[in-house]
Amino acid sequence: MEGGRNYRFTTTFHSFCALLIFFSLNFRYSHSEKEFAVGVILDTGSWNGRMVNSCIMIAASDFYNINGHYQTRIVTQIIDSKGDPLKALEAVQDLLKKNVGALFLGPEMSLDGTLLALLSEKAKVPMFSLGGSLTSSDEYPYFFQLSHSEALQSKATAALVESFQWKTVNFICEDSEFKSGVLSHLFEYFQEKSIQIGHISALSSMISDDGIRAQLNKLMSMQTKIFVVHMSPSLASRLFLSVKSLGMMSEGYAWILTDKTRNFINSEELMQQMEGALALKPYVPPSIKLQNLTLRWRKEFQDEGPFMNVKELSPSCVWAYDAIWVLAGAVEGAYTKQYPKLAEEHSSESKKILMKELVKTRLKGISGDFQIVNWTVSLLKAFEIVNVIREGERRVGFWEKGVGITSEIMHSSLSSNDLKVIIWPGGSITAPRVAWPRGKKLSVGIPKKNSFTEFISLEYDIHSNTTRALGFCADVFEAALEALQYEVPIEYIPFVDANGESKGTYTDLLYQIYLEKYDAVVGDVTITNNRSHFVDFTIPYTDIGVGTITKVKENKDMWIFTKPVGADLCLITAVFFILTAIVIWFIEKPFNKEFQGSLYQQIGTIFLSTLFLSSRQKLSSNLSRFVMFIWVILVLILTSSYTATLASLLTVQQIGLASRGANVGYQTDSFVERAIASNLNFMDYSLRPYSSAEEYADALSKGSKNGGVDGIIDEMPYIKAFLSKYSPDYAMVDSASTTNGFSFAFRKGSPLVPEISRAIAKLREEGTLDTLEKKWYNKPSSLVNQELPPKPQVLKVDSFGGLFVIGGVSLGLALFARIFYIIRSKLNIYNYMFQTLASGNLAIMLRHMISSSELKETTHV
C-alpha cells in the first residue's frame, strides 16, 4: 500500500511539473514581444556594408540573449542601396513614410549630412549615420553622427602633412565632395599651418578611365608629388589602378588617404596598387570585448565570401554594435516606464519620450564610453596612422586630440612625436621631399630693359648659345636657388620679339606664366593685387613703398633767419622781456645802487641786467635772482628751438609739389603713375613720364618752369639706384608705403614659392641682400645721408604757451612778495611811532625819524 501511495505521489508530481512547464512555455510563446522597426540602409555589395550588417545582427542577438525578459524587440529592415546615393535617399524617404522607429545609415553613404538631418528632424525619427557628416548637430537633435567629424579628420590630416614639413600638396577628391563644402575644414586647417594646396583635381564619379589618366598626367607634370585623396571607394579603386600603371606609385611620390578612402579598400589587389601610401584610420581601443566580438564574427560569417577575408572589424562595425545596444535599451525604457504603446503608435509624444531615453542612456561599450552629449555622439578621440603594405596595413603612429602626432596612443615620457619607419612608394624609407623633376629646367622669363640695368639685363653667350641674366634681381634669385636643398637647373628666356625688342608690359610678361609658357619671371617685378590673380609671388626682397627725389638747391634768402619764428611769438617774447626787466628793477631799486641814479641810467640798467647773464652777479635780492632764473630757462628753450628750426631750414630743400602746381616725373610703363594719381593726389596734367636715370637728372635740373619737373616719384629700389649715381646733387624728401616691393613670380600653386620665400628671408638675415645691394649700388649710404626730415614748422606761441604761463606766474609771485614785504615794513614803523608818542619820549621819536632814511637803505629781502 505504501509503495502504491509513493507511486501515485510520484506520478502526480511529475504530471504537475509537466503541466507547469507546459503552461510556462505556452505563456512564454503566447506572449508576443512588442516589435520596434528599425530601417537599415547599406551597400550589401561592399565588404564594409556586409560587416556592419552582420554586427547589427550580432548586437541585437547579444542584447536580447542577456535581456531576454525585455518586452520589446528591435526588428531590422535591411535595404540594399547598391552604392547608389539616389537609391539610398529614396530608401530613407520610403522608410520614414512607413513609420519606422529609427534609421541606421551605412558608412558608404555619400549623402549630405545636412539633408539627412533635415529629413530626420521633420519626421522626428532618430537617425544614426555612419557616413554622412554634419557641421553642427545642435540644430538637429534627431540626427546622431556615429562616425568621426570631418573637422577632426581634417585637423589630423593637416598635422600629418606638417610633420613631414611639406608646405604644398595636391588634392584629389570627388566633385560631389568638393561642391558640398565638406572639405572646408581641411582647407581651413591647412591654411592655419601655412600649407598650400597647389592643385585640386575634382573628379566626377562618372569619369572614364581615360579621363582619370589625363588628370594624373597633368599632376605628373607639376613639381609637387604629395597627394591627399578623399573620395568614394569605387572611384578610389579606379584611381589607384591608373596611378600604379602611370608609375606614380614610385620613389619620390607620397599619398595620404582619408578614412573615407581607406575604409572601403580591402582587396589584396588594391592593396598592392596602393603600397606605400599613408592613411588615417579611426582608433578603437583594444579590449577583451572587442577581441571576443571579432572572433565570434569571424566564426559566424567566415563563409560569406571573399568580402569577409579581413583580420579585424572596422570602426563603423563597432560603433554600429554599440548604437544598437543603446537604442534597444532606450526602446525598452520608453516602453515599460512611460509609454507602453511605443511599438504600436508613432505619435509625436512617443517619439519625444524615446528621445529622452536615448539622451540619458549610458553604455560602457566596445568603442568606449557611449553617451549622447549636446545631441552629439562623441566616440573618437584619436586616429591611427597606418602604412599600406602588400600584406595589408601596418600601424606607424597616432594622431591624438589635444596631443598631435605621437608614436604611442598614451602620451607618456617614453613616447615621441616621431612616427615609426614608413615604407614609402618605391620601397624608400626616406620621406619624399619637394624636388625639381630630373631632366627638366625651370624656364624663367626675363624682361628686356634699356634703363636701370643694374636690376636686370641680358647677356647672350655665343659659345654656349645661352642667355645669361645679370643684375641685382638675378643675383638674388640665383642665391635663393642655391640655398635650397636640391638643385634646380634654370633656363633664362628673354621676353622679346623677333627684332629683339620687348614684347609688352610687365603684366603681359607675367601673364605668360598663367599661359604656362614660363615657370617663373625674374626681374624688377612689383607685387600688385591684379597680378596676384594669375601668379603666385614670393615675399619681397627689396624695400617697399615709393619715394620722392628732388634737386638740392642753394638757398640765397638773406632773411631766412626770420622765418623760424612767428610774429606772435616775437611779440609775446618782447612783452615778457620788458615785464621781467621792470619787476627786477622794482625789487632791486630800494637797496641796490646799480638801479639808482638818473632816469636814463635806470633804464639802461634795467634792460642790460636782463639781456646779459653777467649782470646776474650784481643782483642783491633773492627774489630778483629767482625772476632771473626763470627768464634764463625761458630764453634757453626758445634759443634751442630757434636754432634747430633754422638749421632744418638751412639744410632741407623741401618742395611743395602739389601746392605749387609743380610737374612730377615717374618711370615710363610703370604702375607708379596710377599709385601717384590715386594715393598722392596729383593731377594727370602735372605728371611727366621718363625712362632712365639720366632723363630723371635732366628733368630735375631744368625744373618745372623750364619744361622739366621739380620731383620724381618712383619705387624705393629705383630711388636707391638713382641716388647711387647722383647723390651730391639730389635728395629724397618724402616716402610712402604705397607699393609692395619687388618679388619673384611663379605659377599658381608652385611649391617653389614657399621654398624661395624662406630662402629670401634667410638671405636677409645673413646680410646677403645688403651685400648684393652694395655690389650693384655704388653708394648705398647716399640714400640714408640724403633722406631728409619733413619741413620744419614755424615756431608760434601755441607751442610755448605753458612756458609763458609758468614765467608769468613766477613774475606775479615775485612782485606780490616784494609789495607784501614793503607794506609789512611800513606798518611796523607806524606801530613804533605810536608807541613812542604814547610813552612821551619825543626825543627818541625825533631821533628815529632822522635815521629812518638810513633804515630804508639797510632793509633787504
NORRAJO-V227466 format. One record per residue. N is the residue number from 1. RES is the residue in one small letter. SS is DSSP state (H for helix, E for strand, C for the rest). OMEGA is omega in radians with two decimals (* if undefined). BURIAL is 1 if it has 16 or more other ideal C-beta (glycine too) atoms within 10 Angstrom, else 0. Layout:
((N/RES/SS/OMEGA/BURIAL) (N/RES/SS/OMEGA/BURIAL))
This chain:
((1/m/C/3.14/0) (2/e/H/3.10/0) (3/g/H/3.12/0) (4/g/H/3.13/0) (5/r/H/3.12/0) (6/n/H/-3.13/0) (7/y/H/-3.14/0) (8/r/H/3.12/0) (9/f/H/-3.14/0) (10/t/H/-3.13/0) (11/t/H/3.14/0) (12/t/H/-3.13/0) (13/f/H/3.12/0) (14/h/H/3.12/0) (15/s/H/3.14/0) (16/f/H/3.13/0) (17/c/H/3.14/0) (18/a/H/3.13/0) (19/l/H/3.13/0) (20/l/H/3.11/0) (21/i/H/-3.13/0) (22/f/H/-3.12/0) (23/f/H/3.12/0) (24/s/H/3.13/0) (25/l/H/-3.13/0) (26/n/H/3.12/0) (27/f/H/-3.11/0) (28/r/H/-3.06/0) (29/y/H/3.05/0) (30/s/H/3.10/0) (31/h/C/-3.08/0) (32/s/C/3.08/0) (33/e/C/3.12/0) (34/k/E/-3.11/1) (35/e/E/3.11/0) (36/f/E/-3.04/1) (37/a/E/3.09/1) (38/v/E/3.09/1) (39/g/E/3.14/1) (40/v/E/-3.12/1) (41/i/E/-3.06/1) (42/l/E/2.93/1) (43/d/C/-3.06/1) (44/t/C/3.08/1) (45/g/C/3.11/0) (46/s/C/-3.11/1) (47/w/H/-3.14/1) (48/n/H/3.08/1) (49/g/H/3.10/1) (50/r/H/-3.13/1) (51/m/H/3.13/1) (52/v/H/3.12/1) (53/n/H/-3.14/1) (54/s/H/3.13/1) (55/c/H/3.08/1) (56/i/H/3.12/1) (57/m/H/3.12/1) (58/i/H/-3.13/1) (59/a/H/3.14/1) (60/a/H/3.12/1) (61/s/H/3.14/0) (62/d/H/-3.10/1) (63/f/H/-3.06/1) (64/y/H/2.98/1) (65/n/H/3.11/0) (66/i/H/-3.08/0) (67/n/C/-3.10/0) (68/g/C/-3.12/0) (69/h/C/3.14/0) (70/y/C/-3.07/1) (71/q/C/-3.14/0) (72/t/E/3.11/1) (73/r/E/3.03/1) (74/i/E/3.10/1) (75/v/E/-3.07/0) (76/t/E/3.02/1) (77/q/E/-3.05/0) (78/i/E/3.06/0) (79/i/E/3.14/1) (80/d/E/-3.14/1) (81/s/C/-3.11/1) (82/k/C/3.10/0) (83/g/C/-3.12/1) (84/d/C/-3.12/0) (85/p/H/-3.13/1) (86/l/H/3.11/0) (87/k/H/3.10/0) (88/a/H/3.13/1) (89/l/H/3.10/1) (90/e/H/3.12/0) (91/a/H/3.11/1) (92/v/H/-3.12/1) (93/q/H/3.14/0) (94/d/H/-3.12/0) (95/l/H/3.11/1) (96/l/H/3.10/1) (97/k/H/-3.13/0) (98/k/C/3.09/0) (99/n/C/2.99/0) (100/v/C/-3.08/1) (101/g/C/-3.12/1) (102/a/E/-3.13/1) (103/l/E/3.00/1) (104/f/E/3.14/1) (105/l/E/-3.05/1) (106/g/C/-3.07/1) (107/p/C/-3.10/1) (108/e/C/3.12/1) (109/m/C/-3.13/1) (110/s/C/3.12/1) (111/l/C/3.12/1) (112/d/C/-3.11/1) (113/g/H/-3.13/1) (114/t/H/3.11/1) (115/l/H/3.12/0) (116/l/H/-3.14/1) (117/a/H/3.11/1) (118/l/H/3.13/0) (119/l/H/3.13/1) (120/s/H/-3.14/1) (121/e/H/-3.13/0) (122/k/H/-3.12/0) (123/a/H/-3.08/1) (124/k/C/-3.14/1) (125/v/C/3.09/1) (126/p/E/-3.13/1) (127/m/E/3.13/1) (128/f/E/-3.07/1) (129/s/E/3.06/1) (130/l/C/-3.09/1) (131/g/C/-3.04/1) (132/g/C/-3.11/1) (133/s/C/-3.13/1) (134/l/C/-3.11/1) (135/t/C/-3.13/0) (136/s/C/-3.09/0) (137/s/C/-3.12/1) (138/d/C/-3.10/0) (139/e/C/-3.06/0) (140/y/C/-3.05/1) (141/p/C/-3.13/1) (142/y/C/-3.12/1) (143/f/E/-3.11/1) (144/f/E/3.14/1) (145/q/E/-3.12/1) (146/l/C/-3.14/1) (147/s/C/3.11/1) (148/h/C/3.09/1) (149/s/C/3.09/1) (150/e/H/-3.14/1) (151/a/H/-3.13/0) (152/l/H/3.12/1) (153/q/H/3.12/1) (154/s/H/3.11/1) (155/k/H/3.12/1) (156/a/H/3.13/1) (157/t/H/3.13/1) (158/a/H/3.12/1) (159/a/H/3.12/1) (160/l/H/3.10/1) (161/v/H/-3.12/1) (162/e/H/-3.09/1) (163/s/H/3.10/1) (164/f/C/3.11/1) (165/q/C/3.03/0) (166/w/C/-3.10/1) (167/k/C/3.12/1) (168/t/E/3.09/1) (169/v/E/2.97/1) (170/n/E/-3.06/1) (171/f/E/3.10/1) (172/i/E/-3.10/1) (173/c/E/3.05/1) (174/e/E/-3.04/1) (175/d/H/3.11/1) (176/s/H/3.10/1) (177/e/H/-3.09/1) (178/f/H/-3.08/1) (179/k/H/-3.10/0) (180/s/H/3.12/1) (181/g/C/3.13/0) (182/v/C/-3.05/1) (183/l/C/-3.12/1) (184/s/H/3.11/0) (185/h/H/-3.12/1) (186/l/H/3.12/1) (187/f/H/-3.12/1) (188/e/H/-3.11/0) (189/y/H/3.04/1) (190/f/H/-3.13/1) (191/q/H/3.11/0) (192/e/H/-3.11/0) (193/k/C/3.10/0) (194/s/C/3.08/0) (195/i/C/-3.12/1) (196/q/E/2.99/1) (197/i/E/-3.04/1) (198/g/E/-3.09/1) (199/h/E/3.10/1) (200/i/E/3.06/0) (201/s/E/3.12/1) (202/a/E/-3.04/1) (203/l/E/3.07/1) (204/s/C/3.10/0) (205/s/C/-3.13/0) (206/m/C/-3.10/0) (207/i/C/3.13/1) (208/s/C/3.10/0) (209/d/H/3.09/0) (210/d/H/3.09/0) (211/g/H/3.09/0) (212/i/H/-3.13/1) (213/r/H/3.10/1) (214/a/H/3.10/0) (215/q/H/3.14/1) (216/l/H/3.09/1) (217/n/H/3.09/0) (218/k/H/3.12/0) (219/l/H/3.13/1) (220/m/H/-3.11/0) (221/s/C/-3.13/0) (222/m/C/-3.08/1) (223/q/C/-3.10/1) (224/t/C/3.14/1) (225/k/C/3.14/1) (226/i/E/-3.05/1) (227/f/E/3.00/1) (228/v/E/-3.04/1) (229/v/E/3.12/1) (230/h/E/-3.09/1) (231/m/C/-3.12/1) (232/s/C/-3.07/1) (233/p/H/-3.09/1) (234/s/H/3.12/0) (235/l/H/3.13/1) (236/a/H/-3.14/1) (237/s/H/3.10/1) (238/r/H/-3.13/1) (239/l/H/-3.03/1) (240/f/H/2.99/1) (241/l/H/3.10/1) (242/s/H/3.12/1) (243/v/H/-3.13/1) (244/k/H/-3.08/1) (245/s/H/3.14/0) (246/l/C/3.10/0) (247/g/C/-3.13/0) (248/m/C/2.99/1) (249/m/C/-3.11/1) (250/s/C/-3.09/1) (251/e/C/-3.11/0) (252/g/C/3.11/1) (253/y/C/3.05/1) (254/a/E/-3.12/1) (255/w/E/3.10/1) (256/i/E/-3.08/1) (257/l/E/3.01/1) (258/t/C/-3.08/1) (259/d/H/-3.13/1) (260/k/H/3.13/1) (261/t/H/-3.07/1) (262/r/H/-2.95/1) (263/n/C/-3.06/1) (264/f/C/-3.06/1) (265/i/C/-3.14/1) (266/n/C/-3.14/1) (267/s/C/3.12/1) (268/e/H/3.12/0) (269/e/H/3.11/0) (270/l/H/3.10/1) (271/m/H/3.12/1) (272/q/H/3.12/0) (273/q/H/-3.05/1) (274/m/C/-3.06/1) (275/e/C/-3.13/1) (276/g/C/-3.13/1) (277/a/C/3.01/1) (278/l/E/-3.12/1) (279/a/E/3.05/1) (280/l/E/-3.09/1) (281/k/E/3.12/1) (282/p/E/-3.05/1) (283/y/C/3.04/1) (284/v/C/-3.08/1) (285/p/C/3.11/0) (286/p/C/3.14/0) (287/s/C/3.09/0) (288/i/H/3.12/0) (289/k/H/-3.14/0) (290/l/H/3.13/1) (291/q/H/3.14/0) (292/n/H/3.13/0) (293/l/H/3.14/1) (294/t/H/3.13/1) (295/l/H/3.13/0) (296/r/H/-3.13/0) (297/w/H/-3.14/1) (298/r/H/-3.12/0) (299/k/H/-3.04/0) (300/e/H/-3.03/0) (301/f/C/-3.13/1) (302/q/C/-3.13/0) (303/d/C/-3.09/0) (304/e/C/3.12/0) (305/g/C/-3.08/0) (306/p/H/-3.13/0) (307/f/H/-3.09/1) (308/m/H/-3.13/1) (309/n/C/3.14/0) (310/v/C/-3.05/1) (311/k/C/-3.08/0) (312/e/C/3.10/1) (313/l/C/3.09/1) (314/s/C/3.07/1) (315/p/H/3.13/1) (316/s/H/3.13/1) (317/c/H/-3.13/1) (318/v/H/3.13/1) (319/w/H/3.12/1) (320/a/H/3.12/1) (321/y/H/-3.13/1) (322/d/H/-3.12/1) (323/a/H/3.10/1) (324/i/H/3.10/1) (325/w/H/-3.14/1) (326/v/H/-3.13/1) (327/l/H/-3.13/1) (328/a/H/3.10/1) (329/g/H/3.13/1) (330/a/H/3.12/1) (331/v/H/3.13/1) (332/e/H/3.13/1) (333/g/H/3.13/1) (334/a/H/-3.08/1) (335/y/H/-3.01/1) (336/t/H/-3.01/0) (337/k/H/-2.94/0) (338/q/H/-2.99/0) (339/y/C/-3.06/1) (340/p/C/-3.11/0) (341/k/C/-3.10/0) (342/l/C/-3.07/1) (343/a/C/-3.09/1) (344/e/C/-3.10/0) (345/e/C/3.12/0) (346/h/C/3.12/1) (347/s/C/3.13/0) (348/s/H/3.14/0) (349/e/H/3.14/0) (350/s/H/3.13/1) (351/k/H/3.10/1) (352/k/H/3.13/0) (353/i/H/3.10/1) (354/l/H/3.13/1) (355/m/H/3.11/1) (356/k/H/3.11/0) (357/e/H/3.12/1) (358/l/H/-3.06/1) (359/v/H/-3.08/0) (360/k/H/-3.13/0) (361/t/C/3.07/1) (362/r/E/-3.11/0) (363/l/E/2.97/0) (364/k/E/-3.00/0) (365/g/E/3.13/1) (366/i/C/-3.13/1) (367/s/C/-3.12/1) (368/g/E/3.14/1) (369/d/E/-3.10/0) (370/f/E/3.06/1) (371/q/E/-3.11/1) (372/i/E/-3.13/1) (373/v/E/-3.12/0) (374/n/C/3.09/0) (375/w/C/3.14/1) (376/t/E/3.05/1) (377/v/E/-3.11/1) (378/s/C/-3.08/0) (379/l/C/-2.95/1) (380/l/C/3.08/1) (381/k/C/-3.09/1) (382/a/E/3.03/1) (383/f/E/2.92/1) (384/e/E/3.00/1) (385/i/E/-3.04/1) (386/v/E/3.10/1) (387/n/E/-3.12/1) (388/v/E/3.09/1) (389/i/E/-3.04/1) (390/r/C/-3.10/0) (391/e/C/-3.12/0) (392/g/E/-3.11/0) (393/e/E/3.11/1) (394/r/E/-3.12/0) (395/r/E/3.14/0) (396/v/E/3.11/1) (397/g/E/-3.10/1) (398/f/E/2.82/1) (399/w/E/-3.07/1) (400/e/E/-3.14/1) (401/k/C/-3.12/0) (402/g/C/-3.11/0) (403/v/C/-3.10/1) (404/g/E/-3.13/1) (405/i/E/3.14/1) (406/t/E/-3.13/1) (407/s/C/3.13/1) (408/e/C/-3.07/0) (409/i/C/3.06/1) (410/m/C/-3.03/0) (411/h/C/-3.13/1) (412/s/C/-3.14/0) (413/s/C/-3.13/0) (414/l/C/-3.14/0) (415/s/C/-3.13/1) (416/s/C/3.11/0) (417/n/C/-3.13/0) (418/d/C/3.05/0) (419/l/C/3.07/1) (420/k/C/-3.09/0) (421/v/C/-3.12/0) (422/i/C/3.04/1) (423/i/C/-3.08/1) (424/w/C/3.08/1) (425/p/H/-3.10/1) (426/g/H/3.12/0) (427/g/H/-3.14/0) (428/s/C/3.06/0) (429/i/C/3.10/0) (430/t/C/-3.11/0) (431/a/C/3.10/0) (432/p/C/3.09/1) (433/r/C/3.05/0) (434/v/C/-3.12/1) (435/a/C/-3.13/0) (436/w/C/-3.13/1) (437/p/C/-3.13/0) (438/r/C/3.09/0) (439/g/C/-3.13/0) (440/k/C/3.10/0) (441/k/C/3.06/0) (442/l/E/-3.14/1) (443/s/E/-3.03/1) (444/v/E/3.08/1) (445/g/E/-3.12/1) (446/i/E/3.11/1) (447/p/C/3.06/1) (448/k/C/-3.11/1) (449/k/C/3.06/1) (450/n/C/3.13/0) (451/s/C/-3.09/1) (452/f/C/-3.12/1) (453/t/C/3.06/0) (454/e/C/3.09/1) (455/f/C/-3.13/1) (456/i/C/3.06/1) (457/s/E/-3.08/1) (458/l/E/3.06/1) (459/e/E/-3.11/0) (460/y/E/3.12/0) (461/d/E/-3.09/0) (462/i/C/-3.06/0) (463/h/C/-3.12/0) (464/s/C/-3.14/0) (465/n/C/3.13/0) (466/t/E/3.10/0) (467/t/E/3.10/0) (468/r/E/3.07/0) (469/a/E/3.13/1) (470/l/E/3.09/1) (471/g/C/-3.09/1) (472/f/H/-3.11/1) (473/c/H/-3.14/1) (474/a/H/3.13/1) (475/d/H/3.12/1) (476/v/H/-3.13/1) (477/f/H/-3.12/1) (478/e/H/3.07/0) (479/a/H/3.10/1) (480/a/H/3.10/1) (481/l/H/3.12/1) (482/e/H/3.14/0) (483/a/C/3.11/1) (484/l/C/-3.11/1) (485/q/C/3.13/0) (486/y/C/-3.08/0) (487/e/C/3.09/0) (488/v/C/3.09/1) (489/p/C/-3.07/0) (490/i/E/3.08/1) (491/e/E/3.14/0) (492/y/E/-3.13/1) (493/i/E/-3.12/1) (494/p/E/3.13/1) (495/f/C/-3.07/1) (496/v/E/3.10/0) (497/d/C/-3.10/0) (498/a/C/3.14/0) (499/n/C/3.14/0) (500/g/C/3.11/0) (501/e/C/-3.12/0) (502/s/E/-3.10/1) (503/k/C/-3.13/0) (504/g/C/-3.12/0) (505/t/C/3.10/0) (506/y/H/3.09/1) (507/t/H/3.06/0) (508/d/H/3.12/0) (509/l/H/-3.14/1) (510/l/H/3.14/1) (511/y/H/3.08/1) (512/q/H/3.05/1) (513/i/H/3.12/1) (514/y/H/3.10/0) (515/l/C/3.10/0) (516/e/C/3.03/0) (517/k/C/3.06/0) (518/y/C/3.00/1) (519/d/C/-3.09/1) (520/a/E/3.04/1) (521/v/E/3.13/1) (522/v/E/3.13/1) (523/g/C/3.12/1) (524/d/C/-3.07/1) (525/v/C/-3.12/1) (526/t/E/3.08/1) (527/i/C/3.04/1) (528/t/C/-3.09/1) (529/n/C/-3.08/0) (530/n/C/3.11/0) (531/r/H/-3.10/1) (532/s/H/3.10/0) (533/h/H/-3.09/0) (534/f/C/3.02/1) (535/v/C/3.02/1) (536/d/E/-3.14/1) (537/f/E/2.94/1) (538/t/C/3.03/1) (539/i/C/-3.12/1) (540/p/C/3.12/1) (541/y/C/3.08/1) (542/t/C/3.04/1) (543/d/C/3.13/1) (544/i/C/3.05/1) (545/g/C/3.11/1) (546/v/E/3.11/1) (547/g/E/3.12/1) (548/t/E/3.10/1) (549/i/E/3.13/1) (550/t/E/3.14/1) (551/k/E/3.09/1) (552/v/C/-3.11/1) (553/k/C/3.12/0) (554/e/C/-3.11/0) (555/n/C/-3.09/0) (556/k/C/-3.13/0) (557/d/C/-3.08/0) (558/m/C/3.14/0) (559/w/C/-3.09/0) (560/i/H/-3.11/0) (561/f/H/3.12/0) (562/t/H/-3.03/0) (563/k/C/-3.10/0) (564/p/C/-3.01/1) (565/v/E/3.09/1) (566/g/C/-3.10/1) (567/a/H/-3.13/0) (568/d/H/3.12/0) (569/l/H/3.10/1) (570/c/H/-3.11/0) (571/l/H/-3.12/0) (572/i/H/3.13/1) (573/t/H/3.12/1) (574/a/H/3.11/0) (575/v/H/-3.13/0) (576/f/H/3.11/1) (577/f/H/-3.13/1) (578/i/H/3.13/0) (579/l/H/3.14/1) (580/t/H/3.13/1) (581/a/H/-3.13/1) (582/i/H/-3.13/0) (583/v/H/3.12/1) (584/i/H/3.11/1) (585/w/H/-3.12/1) (586/f/H/-3.12/1) (587/i/H/-2.98/1) (588/e/H/-2.98/1) (589/k/C/-3.05/0) (590/p/C/-3.02/1) (591/f/C/3.14/1) (592/n/C/-3.07/1) (593/k/H/-3.14/0) (594/e/H/-3.11/1) (595/f/H/3.09/1) (596/q/C/-3.12/0) (597/g/C/-3.12/0) (598/s/C/-3.12/0) (599/l/H/-3.12/0) (600/y/H/3.11/0) (601/q/H/-3.13/0) (602/q/H/3.12/0) (603/i/H/3.12/0) (604/g/H/3.14/0) (605/t/H/-3.13/1) (606/i/H/-3.03/1) (607/f/H/3.12/0) (608/l/H/3.13/0) (609/s/H/-3.13/1) (610/t/H/-3.07/1) (611/l/H/-3.00/0) (612/f/C/-3.09/0) (613/l/H/-3.11/0) (614/s/H/-3.13/0) (615/s/H/-3.11/1) (616/r/H/3.14/0) (617/q/H/-3.09/0) (618/k/H/3.12/0) (619/l/C/-3.07/1) (620/s/C/-3.06/1) (621/s/C/3.06/1) (622/n/H/3.09/0) (623/l/H/3.12/1) (624/s/H/3.12/1) (625/r/H/3.10/0) (626/f/H/3.13/1) (627/v/H/3.13/1) (628/m/H/3.12/1) (629/f/H/3.12/0) (630/i/H/3.14/1) (631/w/H/3.14/1) (632/v/H/3.10/0) (633/i/H/-3.13/0) (634/l/H/-3.13/1) (635/v/H/-3.14/1) (636/l/H/3.14/0) (637/i/H/3.13/0) (638/l/H/-3.11/1) (639/t/H/-3.14/0) (640/s/H/3.11/0) (641/s/H/3.12/1) (642/y/H/-3.14/0) (643/t/H/-3.13/0) (644/a/H/-3.13/0) (645/t/H/3.13/1) (646/l/H/3.11/1) (647/a/H/3.11/0) (648/s/H/3.13/1) (649/l/H/-3.12/1) (650/l/H/-3.05/0) (651/t/H/-3.09/0) (652/v/C/3.10/1) (653/q/C/-3.06/1) (654/q/C/3.10/1) (655/i/C/3.08/1) (656/g/C/-2.98/0) (657/l/H/-3.04/1) (658/a/H/-3.06/0) (659/s/H/-3.11/0) (660/r/H/-3.11/0) (661/g/C/-3.10/0) (662/a/C/3.06/1) (663/n/C/-3.12/1) (664/v/E/3.13/1) (665/g/E/3.07/1) (666/y/E/-3.08/1) (667/q/E/-3.14/1) (668/t/C/3.11/0) (669/d/C/3.12/0) (670/s/C/3.11/1) (671/f/C/3.11/1) (672/v/H/3.10/1) (673/e/H/3.12/1) (674/r/H/3.12/0) (675/a/H/3.13/1) (676/i/H/-3.08/1) (677/a/H/-3.04/0) (678/s/H/-3.03/0) (679/n/H/-3.06/0) (680/l/C/2.97/1) (681/n/C/3.01/0) (682/f/C/3.12/1) (683/m/C/-3.10/0) (684/d/H/-3.06/0) (685/y/H/-3.13/0) (686/s/H/-3.09/1) (687/l/E/-3.13/1) (688/r/E/3.13/1) (689/p/E/3.06/0) (690/y/E/-2.98/1) (691/s/C/-3.10/0) (692/s/C/3.10/1) (693/a/H/3.13/1) (694/e/H/3.10/0) (695/e/H/3.05/1) (696/y/H/-3.09/1) (697/a/H/-3.13/1) (698/d/H/-3.12/0) (699/a/H/3.13/1) (700/l/H/3.14/1) (701/s/H/3.12/0) (702/k/H/-3.08/0) (703/g/C/-3.09/1) (704/s/H/-3.08/1) (705/k/H/-3.10/0) (706/n/H/3.09/0) (707/g/C/3.11/0) (708/g/C/3.13/1) (709/v/C/3.06/1) (710/d/C/3.13/1) (711/g/E/3.05/1) (712/i/E/3.08/1) (713/i/E/-3.13/1) (714/d/E/3.14/1) (715/e/E/-3.02/1) (716/m/H/3.12/1) (717/p/H/3.12/1) (718/y/H/3.09/1) (719/i/H/3.12/1) (720/k/H/-3.13/1) (721/a/H/3.14/1) (722/f/H/-3.10/1) (723/l/H/3.09/1) (724/s/H/3.12/1) (725/k/H/-2.99/1) (726/y/H/-3.01/1) (727/s/C/-3.10/1) (728/p/C/-3.03/0) (729/d/C/-3.05/0) (730/y/E/-3.13/1) (731/a/E/3.03/1) (732/m/E/-3.02/1) (733/v/E/-3.12/1) (734/d/E/3.09/1) (735/s/E/3.12/1) (736/a/E/-3.11/0) (737/s/C/-3.10/0) (738/t/C/3.08/1) (739/t/C/-2.96/1) (740/n/C/3.10/1) (741/g/C/3.14/1) (742/f/E/-3.12/1) (743/s/C/3.03/1) (744/f/C/-3.09/1) (745/a/E/3.13/1) (746/f/E/3.07/1) (747/r/C/3.10/1) (748/k/C/3.11/0) (749/g/C/-3.13/1) (750/s/C/3.11/1) (751/p/C/3.11/1) (752/l/H/-3.09/1) (753/v/H/3.11/1) (754/p/H/3.14/1) (755/e/H/3.14/1) (756/i/H/3.12/1) (757/s/H/3.09/1) (758/r/H/3.13/1) (759/a/H/3.11/1) (760/i/H/3.12/1) (761/a/H/3.11/0) (762/k/H/3.11/0) (763/l/H/3.13/1) (764/r/H/3.14/0) (765/e/H/-3.11/0) (766/e/H/3.14/0) (767/g/C/-3.12/0) (768/t/H/3.13/1) (769/l/H/3.10/1) (770/d/H/3.12/0) (771/t/H/3.13/0) (772/l/H/3.07/1) (773/e/H/3.12/1) (774/k/H/3.13/0) (775/k/H/-3.04/0) (776/w/H/3.07/1) (777/y/C/-2.99/1) (778/n/C/-3.10/0) (779/k/C/-3.09/1) (780/p/C/-3.12/0) (781/s/C/-3.08/0) (782/s/H/-3.13/1) (783/l/H/-3.12/1) (784/v/H/-3.11/0) (785/n/H/-3.03/0) (786/q/H/-3.14/1) (787/e/C/-2.96/1) (788/l/C/3.11/1) (789/p/C/3.12/0) (790/p/C/-3.13/0) (791/k/C/-3.09/0) (792/p/C/3.12/1) (793/q/C/3.09/0) (794/v/C/3.14/0) (795/l/E/-3.14/1) (796/k/C/-3.09/0) (797/v/H/-3.10/1) (798/d/H/-3.10/0) (799/s/H/-3.07/0) (800/f/H/-3.11/1) (801/g/H/-3.14/0) (802/g/H/3.14/0) (803/l/H/3.14/1) (804/f/H/3.08/1) (805/v/H/3.12/0) (806/i/H/3.11/0) (807/g/H/3.14/1) (808/g/H/3.11/0) (809/v/H/3.13/0) (810/s/H/3.09/1) (811/l/H/3.14/1) (812/g/H/3.13/0) (813/l/H/3.13/0) (814/a/H/3.14/1) (815/l/H/3.13/1) (816/f/H/3.13/0) (817/a/H/-3.13/1) (818/r/H/-3.14/1) (819/i/H/3.13/0) (820/f/H/-3.12/0) (821/y/H/3.14/1) (822/i/H/-3.14/0) (823/i/H/3.14/0) (824/r/H/3.12/0) (825/s/H/3.12/0) (826/k/H/-3.14/0) (827/l/H/3.12/0) (828/n/H/3.14/0) (829/i/H/-3.12/0) (830/y/H/3.10/0) (831/n/H/-3.13/0) (832/y/H/-3.14/0) (833/m/H/3.13/0) (834/f/H/3.12/0) (835/q/H/-3.13/0) (836/t/H/3.11/1) (837/l/H/-3.12/0) (838/a/H/-3.13/0) (839/s/H/3.11/0) (840/g/C/-3.11/0) (841/n/C/-3.07/0) (842/l/H/-3.11/0) (843/a/H/-3.14/0) (844/i/H/3.14/0) (845/m/H/3.13/1) (846/l/H/3.12/0) (847/r/H/3.09/0) (848/h/H/-3.14/0) (849/m/H/3.12/0) (850/i/H/-3.09/0) (851/s/C/-3.10/0) (852/s/H/3.11/0) (853/s/H/3.10/0) (854/e/H/3.13/0) (855/l/H/3.12/0) (856/k/H/-3.10/0) (857/e/H/-3.05/0) (858/t/C/3.14/0) (859/t/C/-3.11/0) (860/h/C/3.06/0) (861/v/C/*/1))
